[in-house]
Amino acid sequence: MRKFVVNIARMVLAVVLIFSGFVKAVDPMGTQYKLTDYLTALHLQLLTPEFLTLGASVLLSAIEFGVGICLLFGIRKTISTSLALLMMLVMTPLTLWLALANPISDCGCFGDAVKLTNWQTFGKNVVLLIMAYTVWKRPHDIVRFISTSSQWIATNYSAIFILAVSGWSLYDLPYMDFRPYSIGTDLRQGWQQMMEGKESPYAEFFIQRMEDGEDLTDSLLSRRGYLFLLIAPHVEKADDSQLDLINQMYEYAEDYDYPFYALTASGEKGIERWRDMTGAEYPFCQTDDITLKTIVRSNPGLVLLKDGVIINKWSHNRLPDEYTLTDRLERLEIGRLSTESMSEKILVIVLWYVLPLLLLTIADRLWAWTRWLKRKEQSNKIYQLFKQKTENEKENRSRQLENEPEPARGSSSGQGAE
């Protein structure tokens, strides 16, 4: 019963840590923004440069994912259970402070995939803390799913996988988008729910013309046809390595009469500096910076809308070039809504990560079973040899007894009678 409880706690803790680590790794910039919120609440944001918070977000996701995998497979039981307990000892008091002080509305434990209130998060962490203590107290009761000789394959492959997920998400865009501005979202419909007074995640979404402050939100979202939005939360910090491609995109939009607007939270001074540096001729509008960071995890990034629906998104590293923009959007693949569903993306993750590890586990167990059979067979052979040797010794002894000459009987008495 004790082992059953320990292994149930181990499985629940492993699944939570794996999920939490993965959703952080698939959106490292979102995790960075949440860490910045924590630092701001503690008045430490000015002491921490952005590259440190970004590095911390990647490291945190990798540690959570790695500890979860070790608990799942029973790898390094003492170390993994100790790390799990340490994490929960840190996170539980922190989430209690969040619940009491409420400096931020969401802890960001599961990124944008699952939203919990601060009190729900604290309750969840109390349960996980109890489970972490249970497995830490009895680490040797954890059932191992992979042998010690193969555990290095699982740990190294997991480390490469989770770091590759973070790296690709930083270079391109998050492979899985759990935000309210994912591809396929109808912004026009969401905006009209918000205008009707209903609760909506688009309450802070607005597009305000820079020159006169006119609100263009409704007119742009209600417009029929395509619309390009260049997203740059802060142009002072925007990556300027793809300026030529951005200008080419604007020229392409002008050639085919597609509206092209740049959305930023920067002031006039920052915008003028950007125009002087890049030669940008596209109009700028102002939008809330948190909203812009939520729309696309790139500074700058490009969003394509059609009839108010998000058709496509690109980071500054993956902008379409002249080899892609060969015709009107109506005739190009990038002008069509992607049909890849969330279930298909999950299947890709399963094929790239879960399936290889599952095959490794099955092969490892078969190998362990084969070794057990060989040991059993070997022990039987030794027993058979010992038994054969004993029987041979008995048979030889019997033959020796049979071949010994019998002693002569009554020879002296016979001679006397003669």
N, C-alpha and C positions, 0 to 999 in steps of 0.2 A: 504493500500500500504506500509505503514511504517512497519507493522508487517511482511508482506511478505518479504521485503528486509532483515529485521533482521533475519528471520528464514532461508532464503537462505544463508546468510553469516554464520550463526551458523552451518548449515549442512556442508558447504564446509570446514570450519575451523575444525569441528569435524572429518570429514573423513581424512583430511590431518594429523591431530595430531595422530589419531588412527593408520593409516598406518605407519607414521614415528616412533611412539613408538614401534609398533610391530616388524618392521624390525630391529630396534636396539636391542630389547629384544631377538630376535631369534639368534642374533650374538653378544653377549656382548663383546667378545674379539675383534671383529672387531671395535666396538664402542670405546673400550679402546685404540686400536692402533690409531684411529683418534683423540681422545682426547690428546694422547701423541704427535701427529703431531702438534696440536694447541699449546701445551705447549712448544714444541721445537721451534716453530716459535716465541714464546714470550720469549725464553731463560729461561723457568721455569721448564724444565723437570727434572733437577737435584734436585729440591726442592720438588718434588712430588713423593712419593713412588708408586709402581705399584698397591698395594692393594687399594690405594685411587682412582686411575684412574679407576680401575675395579669396585669399589663400586659406583663411580660417573656414570659410564656407565649404570649400572643396575638401579640406582635411576633416571637418566634422562629419560630412556625409560619408566619406570613406571609412572613418572609424566606426560609425554606427552600422554601416553595411557589413563591414568586416567582422565586427563582434557578433552580429546577427548570424552570419554564415558559420562562424566557428561554433556558436551555440547550436545551430541547426544540425551540423554534422558531427558534433562532439569532438571538435578539434581544440587542442590546448585548453583543456577543461578548467584548470586552475586559473590561468591567465584571463581567459574569456569571461568567466563568471566574476572575477575580481573587477575587470573593466566595466562589465555591465552594472555591477553594484555601485562602483564609483560614479558612473554617469548618472544613475538614478539618485544618488546622494547629493549630487550637485543640482540636478534639474528639479527635484521635488521642492526644496526650499525656494528656488527661484520662481517656480510657478505659483507657490503660495504667495510670494510677494506680488506677483502679477495679479492674482485674484483679489488681493486686499487693496493694492494701490491703483490697479487698472491703468498703468501708464501707456500700454498699447492694447488694442482690442483683440489681437490674435497672437498667440505665441509662435506660430509658424512651425510647429512640430512636424506637421505633415505637408508643408508647403501650401500650395493652393488646392491640393487634391481633396483634403478633408479640413473643414473649418470647425474648430471647437471654441467654446467660450473659455475664458480664463479659469472659471471654476470647474468646468468639465475637464480641462487639461490637468488641473491639480488632482482631481479625483482619479483620473487615468494614471497619473504618475504615482499616486499612493499605492494603487494596485500593482503596478509594475515594480515598485520598490520592494513590496512584500515578496513578489516572485523572484526578483533579483537576489534578495537575501536568502530565499529558500535554495536556489541553485548554488549560491556561493557557499552555503553551509554544507551541502552534500554534493560537491562536484563529481565525485567518483560514482555516484548513482546515475549519472547521465549515460545513456546508452550511446555507444559510438556507432555511427553509420558509415564510417570510412576508416581504413587502417592507417596506422601511423606512417607507414611507408608511402602512402599515396596522399597524405594530407597536404603536402607542400604543393601538389598540383592544384588542389581546390583553392588554397589560399592565394597562390600567385595568380591564378586565372581570375579569381574574384577581384583582386586588387587591380589587375590590368583592365578588367571590364568596367569597374566603377569609375576609375580615373579616365578611361576613354569616353565614358558617357558624359562626364563633366567637361572634358576637353572639347568634345564635339559641340556640346550645348553652348559653350563660350564662343567657339569659332562661328558656328551657324546660329541656330535658334533651338530652344528646347524641343526634343523629339516628341514629347508628350506635353500638350498645352492644356492646363486645367483652369486657366483664367477665363474671365467672361469676354475676352476679346480673341478667342481662338478662331481659326479658319472655319468658315461656315456660319459664323454669328451674324444675325440680322440686327445691326445697330439701330436701324430705323425703328424696328418694332420695339426694341428695348428702350429707346428714347421715348417713344409714344407711351409706353406703360408708365415711365417716370413722370411724363408731363400730366398724366391722369392722376397723379398723386400716389401711385402704387410704389411699393418698395422695389428698388432697382439698383443693380451694381453700377449703373451708368449715371448716377446722380451727380458725379463730379466731372462728367464728360461734357466739354463745351469747346467750340471753335470760335474764337473772337478775333476779328480782323485787327491787325496791328495799327493801321493808320487812324481809324476812327472809332475803334472799339465795337463795331457792329457785330452782333451775334449771327454767325453763319451756320450754326449747327443744324438747324432744321432744314435750311435750303440745300445744304450739301448732302445730308443724309437722304433727303427726299428726291434728290436728282436722279434721273434715269441715266443709265450708262455707267461708264468706268470713271474712277476718280483715284488719283495717286495722292498719298499722304506721306511726306517725308517726316519721320519722327525723330526729333532731337531734343530730349528733355532739357539738356543744357548744352548749347552750342560751344561754350567755352571748353567743355570737356569732351566734345565729339571727336571721334576718330576722323582724321582728314586724309587717310591713305587712299581713299577711293573717290576723290573729288571729281576726277574726269568722268567716271561712270555715272555719278549723280547728275552731273551736267548733261551727259548724253541722254539719261532718262528723261530729263526735263525737255530737251530738244525733241526727243521722240514723242513725248506727250503733246508738245506744241504742234508737231507735224500732223498728228492725227486728231487734234482738237480734244484731247483728254485733259480735264482740269488737273493742276498740279499745285499742291500747297505744302508748305513746310510748317509743322506744328512744334512749338517750343515753349518753355517756361522762362527763357532768358529775356532780359530787357533789351532795350534799343541799342545800348552800347555793345552788348555781346553779338547782336544780330549784325550790326554794321561792321564789326570786326570780321565776322564770318563772310560777309559779302565782299569785303576788301581782299580777304585771303583767298576766296574761292571763285570770285567773279559770279556769284549766284545771282540770277535774275528772277527766280521764282518768288512769289509772294509769301510772306510769313504771317502766321496767326499764332495767338497765344492760347495755351491749354495748361491745365493743372499738371505739374511735373510728375506726381505720383501716378496719375492716369496714364501719362505717356510712357512711364516705366512699365506699367502694367500691360499696355497694348503690345509692345514689342521689346524684347530683351536685347536691345542693341542701340548704341548711340553713335551715329544715326542708324535708323532702320527704315525700311520702306514697306508701306501697306497699300494693297490694291483693293478697292471696293467696286462693286457693281450693284446698282440699285440698292445701296445701303448695306449690302452683305459683304463681309470680308472674304475675298476670293483667294488672296495670297499674301504672304509676308516674307521679307528677306532681311537678313542682317547685312551690314556694310561689306562683309567679306564674301557674300554670295549674290550680289546684285546682278541682274540680267545684263548681258553685254550685247554688242552689235550682231553677234552670231545668233543670238536668241531673238532679238527684236527685229525680225525680218519682214513683218507684215502687221496688219491691224490685230489688236488683241482678240477680236472675235474669231480670228483664224489661228491663233497660237495656243499652245498647250498651257502657257502660264496665265492665259485669260480665262481658263476654265476652273471651276471649283474642284478641288481635290476630292476624290471619292474614297480615299483611305480613311477607314474608320478607326476608332480607338481600339476595338477588338483586333483589328489587323495589326495595329502597332504593338499590342500586347503579344500577339502571335510571333512577331519578329523578335521581340525580347526573349520569348520562350525558346525560339530556334537558335538564337545566338548565345544565350547564357544558360537557361534552365536545362535544355535538352543535353548539351555536352556534359554538364555536371551530373545529370541523371544517368547518362550512359557510363560516366566514370564511376559512379557509385555502384551501378549494377555490375560492371566489370570487376571492380574491386571486391565486391561481395562474392562473385563467382570464383575469383582467384583465391580468396580466403577459404572458400568452401573446398576448392580443389586441393589446397594445401592441407586442410584438415583431413580430407580423404586419403591423401598420400601418407600423412602421419599415421592415420589409423591403419592403413595397409601395411606401412612399414613396421608398426608395432605388432601387427598380426604375423608378419613374416618372421620377426624375431621370436615371437612365441612359437610359431611353427617350427623354426629351426631348433629352438631349445627342446621342444617336444620330440622332434625327430632324433635329436642327439640322445635324449634320455632313452627313447625306445631302442635306438641302435646299441646303446650301452647294455641295456637289458638283454637284447638278443645275443650280443657277443658273449655276455656272461653265461647265458644259457648254453651256447655252443661250447664254451670252454669246459663247462661241467659235463657235458655229454661226451667230450673227447678224452677226458681223464680215464686211464686204465683202472679197472676194478681190482682190488687186492685178492691174491690166491687164497682159497678156502680149503682147510683140512689136509694139507700135504703131508705133515709129520705123522698124523694118526694113521694115514693110509699105508705108509712105509712100514710101520710097526706091525700091521696086520699081515703083511706079506712075510 
